[in-house]
């Protein structure tokens, strides 16, 4: 049976995103991500990794499962192929799988309550200084950069936020070296999108 975004599998399922070309990590035709889902999850763009533009590169490995069964198969497949970040394999998965809850949907009221609680907790000045100190000199991997870029695509910023961003940039001069790095970063992002 052929599954698509318009015709997703029944029940819980385990899926793989397949490479369309050889890379330094693995050959074309091998998976680069294994996931567990329900409904249209495999085709959902709210992922921490790139979704293949070609839907034929989204493979449903097992379907019509219970959630427990899907979690177990996801864990087994991730262990089988190994994780790139741990140096054990070829997958871009950031966890060993088997966690999370499918289909959890929070009401707007619940989201607001969580937001208010998080703002009340805040972050102490000492904690912020420690975070700044720890992050100085660290370089983000290309994969991490692309995840950050993807997470911001389509987000709407308030007029107040935009005004603050404009004010922060006023008077700053961007060197040619920085401009060249920005161009290279954008080109690299475009290339990665062709996965």
DRENDREN-22890 format. One record per residue (C-alpha): residue number from 1; y, z negated, x; residue in three letters. Coordinates in steps of 0.5 Angstrom, whole numbers, plus 500, padded with zeros to 3 digits. Last residue first. Example, Ala and Ser with C-alpha at 12.3 -4.5 7.8 and 13.67 -1.06 7.14 Angstrom:
+-----+-----+-----+-----+-----+
!   n !   v !   w !   u ! res !
+-----+-----+-----+-----+-----+
!   2 ! 498 ! 486 ! 527 ! SER !
!   1 ! 491 ! 484 ! 525 ! ALA !
+-----+-----+-----+-----+-----+
END
This chain:
+-----+-----+-----+-----+-----+
!   n !   v !   w !   u ! res !
+-----+-----+-----+-----+-----+
! 195 ! 533 ! 499 ! 537 ! UNK !
! 194 ! 539 ! 504 ! 536 ! UNK !
! 193 ! 543 ! 497 ! 535 ! UNK !
! 192 ! 542 ! 495 ! 542 ! UNK !
! 191 ! 546 ! 501 ! 544 ! UNK !
! 190 ! 552 ! 500 ! 540 ! UNK !
! 189 ! 552 ! 493 ! 543 ! UNK !
! 188 ! 552 ! 495 ! 550 ! UNK !
! 187 ! 558 ! 500 ! 548 ! UNK !
! 186 ! 562 ! 494 ! 545 ! UNK !
! 185 ! 560 ! 490 ! 551 ! UNK !
! 184 ! 562 ! 495 ! 556 ! UNK !
! 183 ! 569 ! 496 ! 553 ! UNK !
! 182 ! 570 ! 489 ! 553 ! UNK !
! 181 ! 568 ! 488 ! 560 ! UNK !
! 180 ! 573 ! 494 ! 562 ! UNK !
! 179 ! 579 ! 491 ! 558 ! UNK !
! 178 ! 578 ! 484 ! 562 ! UNK !
! 177 ! 578 ! 488 ! 568 ! UNK !
! 176 ! 584 ! 492 ! 566 ! UNK !
! 175 ! 588 ! 485 ! 565 ! UNK !
! 174 ! 589 ! 482 ! 558 ! UNK !
! 173 ! 596 ! 479 ! 557 ! UNK !
! 172 ! 597 ! 473 ! 553 ! UNK !
! 171 ! 604 ! 473 ! 549 ! UNK !
! 170 ! 601 ! 472 ! 542 ! UNK !
! 169 ! 594 ! 471 ! 542 ! UNK !
! 168 ! 594 ! 464 ! 539 ! UNK !
! 167 ! 599 ! 466 ! 534 ! UNK !
! 166 ! 595 ! 472 ! 532 ! UNK !
! 165 ! 589 ! 467 ! 531 ! UNK !
! 164 ! 593 ! 462 ! 527 ! UNK !
! 163 ! 595 ! 467 ! 522 ! UNK !
! 162 ! 588 ! 470 ! 521 ! UNK !
! 161 ! 586 ! 463 ! 520 ! UNK !
! 160 ! 591 ! 462 ! 515 ! UNK !
! 159 ! 590 ! 468 ! 511 ! UNK !
! 158 ! 583 ! 466 ! 510 ! UNK !
! 157 ! 577 ! 470 ! 514 ! UNK !
! 156 ! 572 ! 474 ! 511 ! UNK !
! 155 ! 565 ! 475 ! 514 ! UNK !
! 154 ! 562 ! 482 ! 514 ! UNK !
! 153 ! 560 ! 481 ! 521 ! UNK !
! 152 ! 560 ! 474 ! 524 ! UNK !
! 151 ! 553 ! 473 ! 525 ! UNK !
! 150 ! 552 ! 480 ! 528 ! UNK !
! 149 ! 557 ! 478 ! 533 ! UNK !
! 148 ! 554 ! 472 ! 535 ! UNK !
! 147 ! 547 ! 474 ! 535 ! UNK !
! 146 ! 549 ! 480 ! 539 ! UNK !
! 145 ! 552 ! 475 ! 544 ! UNK !
! 144 ! 545 ! 471 ! 544 ! UNK !
! 143 ! 541 ! 477 ! 546 ! UNK !
! 142 ! 546 ! 479 ! 552 ! UNK !
! 141 ! 545 ! 472 ! 555 ! UNK !
! 140 ! 551 ! 468 ! 555 ! UNK !
! 139 ! 554 ! 466 ! 561 ! UNK !
! 138 ! 555 ! 459 ! 563 ! UNK !
! 137 ! 561 ! 457 ! 568 ! UNK !
! 136 ! 564 ! 452 ! 563 ! UNK !
! 135 ! 559 ! 450 ! 557 ! UNK !
! 134 ! 557 ! 443 ! 559 ! UNK !
! 133 ! 565 ! 441 ! 561 ! UNK !
! 132 ! 567 ! 444 ! 554 ! UNK !
! 131 ! 561 ! 440 ! 550 ! UNK !
! 130 ! 563 ! 433 ! 554 ! UNK !
! 129 ! 570 ! 434 ! 552 ! UNK !
! 128 ! 568 ! 435 ! 545 ! UNK !
! 127 ! 564 ! 429 ! 545 ! UNK !
! 126 ! 569 ! 425 ! 548 ! UNK !
! 125 ! 574 ! 427 ! 543 ! UNK !
! 124 ! 569 ! 425 ! 537 ! UNK !
! 123 ! 566 ! 431 ! 533 ! UNK !
! 122 ! 567 ! 430 ! 525 ! UNK !
! 121 ! 563 ! 426 ! 521 ! UNK !
! 120 ! 568 ! 427 ! 515 ! UNK !
! 119 ! 568 ! 435 ! 516 ! UNK !
! 118 ! 560 ! 434 ! 515 ! UNK !
! 117 ! 560 ! 430 ! 509 ! UNK !
! 116 ! 566 ! 435 ! 506 ! UNK !
! 115 ! 561 ! 441 ! 508 ! UNK !
! 114 ! 555 ! 438 ! 505 ! UNK !
! 113 ! 558 ! 436 ! 498 ! UNK !
! 112 ! 561 ! 443 ! 498 ! UNK !
! 111 ! 554 ! 447 ! 499 ! UNK !
! 110 ! 551 ! 442 ! 494 ! UNK !
! 109 ! 557 ! 444 ! 489 ! UNK !
! 108 ! 556 ! 452 ! 490 ! UNK !
! 107 ! 548 ! 451 ! 489 ! UNK !
! 106 ! 543 ! 451 ! 494 ! UNK !
! 105 ! 538 ! 456 ! 494 ! UNK !
! 104 ! 531 ! 455 ! 498 ! UNK !
! 103 ! 527 ! 461 ! 497 ! UNK !
! 102 ! 523 ! 460 ! 503 ! UNK !
! 101 ! 523 ! 453 ! 507 ! UNK !
! 100 ! 523 ! 452 ! 514 ! UNK !
!  99 ! 518 ! 451 ! 520 ! UNK !
!  98 ! 511 ! 455 ! 521 ! UNK !
!  97 ! 514 ! 459 ! 527 ! UNK !
!  96 ! 514 ! 458 ! 535 ! UNK !
!  95 ! 521 ! 458 ! 535 ! UNK !
!  94 ! 526 ! 463 ! 538 ! UNK !
!  93 ! 523 ! 469 ! 536 ! UNK !
!  92 ! 525 ! 475 ! 541 ! UNK !
!  91 ! 517 ! 477 ! 542 ! UNK !
!  90 ! 514 ! 480 ! 548 ! UNK !
!  89 ! 511 ! 474 ! 552 ! UNK !
!  88 ! 510 ! 467 ! 555 ! UNK !
!  87 ! 517 ! 467 ! 559 ! UNK !
!  86 ! 520 ! 462 ! 554 ! UNK !
!  85 ! 525 ! 466 ! 551 ! UNK !
!  84 ! 520 ! 472 ! 551 ! UNK !
!  83 ! 516 ! 469 ! 546 ! UNK !
!  82 ! 508 ! 470 ! 546 ! UNK !
!  81 ! 504 ! 475 ! 543 ! UNK !
!  80 ! 498 ! 471 ! 540 ! UNK !
!  79 ! 502 ! 465 ! 539 ! UNK !
!  78 ! 507 ! 468 ! 535 ! UNK !
!  77 ! 502 ! 471 ! 531 ! UNK !
!  76 ! 498 ! 464 ! 530 ! UNK !
!  75 ! 505 ! 461 ! 528 ! UNK !
!  74 ! 506 ! 467 ! 523 ! UNK !
!  73 ! 499 ! 466 ! 520 ! UNK !
!  72 ! 499 ! 459 ! 519 ! UNK !
!  71 ! 506 ! 459 ! 516 ! UNK !
!  70 ! 504 ! 465 ! 511 ! UNK !
!  69 ! 497 ! 461 ! 509 ! UNK !
!  68 ! 502 ! 454 ! 508 ! UNK !
!  67 ! 507 ! 459 ! 503 ! UNK !
!  66 ! 501 ! 462 ! 500 ! UNK !
!  65 ! 499 ! 469 ! 501 ! UNK !
!  64 ! 500 ! 475 ! 497 ! UNK !
!  63 ! 501 ! 479 ! 504 ! UNK !
!  62 ! 499 ! 480 ! 511 ! UNK !
!  61 ! 502 ! 484 ! 517 ! UNK !
!  60 ! 507 ! 487 ! 513 ! UNK !
!  59 ! 510 ! 492 ! 518 ! UNK !
!  58 ! 518 ! 493 ! 518 ! UNK !
!  57 ! 518 ! 500 ! 523 ! UNK !
!  56 ! 517 ! 504 ! 517 ! UNK !
!  55 ! 524 ! 501 ! 514 ! UNK !
!  54 ! 528 ! 505 ! 520 ! UNK !
!  53 ! 534 ! 501 ! 521 ! UNK !
!  52 ! 530 ! 496 ! 524 ! UNK !
!  51 ! 533 ! 489 ! 523 ! UNK !
!  50 ! 536 ! 486 ! 529 ! UNK !
!  49 ! 535 ! 478 ! 531 ! UNK !
!  48 ! 538 ! 472 ! 528 ! UNK !
!  47 ! 537 ! 474 ! 521 ! UNK !
!  46 ! 541 ! 475 ! 515 ! UNK !
!  45 ! 540 ! 482 ! 514 ! UNK !
!  44 ! 535 ! 482 ! 509 ! UNK !
!  43 ! 529 ! 487 ! 509 ! UNK !
!  42 ! 523 ! 482 ! 511 ! UNK !
!  41 ! 526 ! 477 ! 506 ! UNK !
!  40 ! 526 ! 481 ! 500 ! UNK !
!  39 ! 521 ! 477 ! 496 ! UNK !
!  38 ! 518 ! 472 ! 500 ! UNK !
!  37 ! 518 ! 471 ! 508 ! UNK !
!  36 ! 514 ! 470 ! 514 ! UNK !
!  35 ! 517 ! 473 ! 521 ! UNK !
!  34 ! 514 ! 476 ! 527 ! UNK !
!  33 ! 519 ! 479 ! 532 ! UNK !
!  32 ! 519 ! 484 ! 538 ! UNK !
!  31 ! 513 ! 488 ! 535 ! UNK !
!  30 ! 509 ! 493 ! 540 ! UNK !
!  29 ! 510 ! 501 ! 538 ! UNK !
!  28 ! 514 ! 502 ! 544 ! UNK !
!  27 ! 512 ! 499 ! 550 ! UNK !
!  26 ! 514 ! 492 ! 552 ! UNK !
!  25 ! 519 ! 488 ! 556 ! UNK !
!  24 ! 523 ! 493 ! 560 ! UNK !
!  23 ! 523 ! 497 ! 554 ! UNK !
!  22 ! 519 ! 503 ! 551 ! UNK !
!  21 ! 522 ! 505 ! 544 ! UNK !
!  20 ! 522 ! 504 ! 537 ! UNK !
!  19 ! 520 ! 497 ! 537 ! UNK !
!  18 ! 517 ! 494 ! 531 ! UNK !
!  17 ! 519 ! 488 ! 527 ! UNK !
!  16 ! 513 ! 484 ! 524 ! UNK !
!  15 ! 512 ! 481 ! 517 ! UNK !
!  14 ! 508 ! 475 ! 514 ! UNK !
!  13 ! 507 ! 475 ! 507 ! UNK !
!  12 ! 509 ! 470 ! 501 ! UNK !
!  11 ! 507 ! 472 ! 494 ! UNK !
!  10 ! 508 ! 480 ! 492 ! UNK !
!   9 ! 510 ! 485 ! 497 ! UNK !
!   8 ! 517 ! 488 ! 497 ! UNK !
!   7 ! 518 ! 495 ! 493 ! UNK !
!   6 ! 526 ! 496 ! 493 ! UNK !
!   5 ! 526 ! 493 ! 500 ! UNK !
!   4 ! 520 ! 497 ! 502 ! UNK !
!   3 ! 512 ! 496 ! 502 ! UNK !
!   2 ! 507 ! 502 ! 502 ! UNK !
!   1 ! 500 ! 500 ! 500 ! UNK !
+-----+-----+-----+-----+-----+
END
